């Protein structure tokens, strides 16, 4: 019975190709593979086949962050305080923006960018664009900054092709520029070993993506970010925010 229950769960987790995951309420109706409902008893062979497909899809679910193309309004990222020093070691002011300041800046963005930043949504793979129009897969030298606060987050020096379709980095420019926490959606509904780590821009509290422990050396980390949550600044252009002091 335990095996059957696990396989049934896995079929629900990935039966529709992970682009339309369960809603934030996590209220779902178990279905057969490819979304077809069974009208009679399910054979053990069919259940195992469905479970295998679920396992494969579950792997994609983890790689994608499980929220592809879907807002999660019930779990919108709250306005989080800095929780750290007022200035980073890199010299940047990390005093949190007010809710009014964040709202005013986000209001100028597209609907998708708003969903990603304030509702912890996820752009579709291989289709992401930064708020200033660069493709997420760009390989040019430069700096990736927060779309809201302008604080530098990632450098092209740590960007690599993870094969997932989202901008991936093995380290942030300064760890103090981001907040890493257990994703509230997962904390509310998933066992601890399945919970992901959400990454937020520390100064604005807006959602960036997730970090996983399957990246390359030297950190072994994969910061899987949404292009829609950032702006890309080419190497030859000035950054939108300057450090308050030189470290």
Secondary structure, 3 states (H helix, E strand, C coil): CHHHHHHHHHHHHHCCCCCCCCCCCCCCCCCCHHHCCCCCCCCHHHHHHHHHHHHHHHHHHHHHCCCECCCCHHHCCCCCCCCCCCECCCCCECCCCCHHHHHHHHCCCCHHHHHHHHHCCECCCCCCECCCCCECCCCCCEEEEECCCCCEEEEHHHEECCCCCCCEECCCCCHHHEEEEECHHHHHHCCHHHCCEEEEECCCCCEEEEEECCCCCCCCCEEEECHHHEEEEECCCCCCCCCCCCC
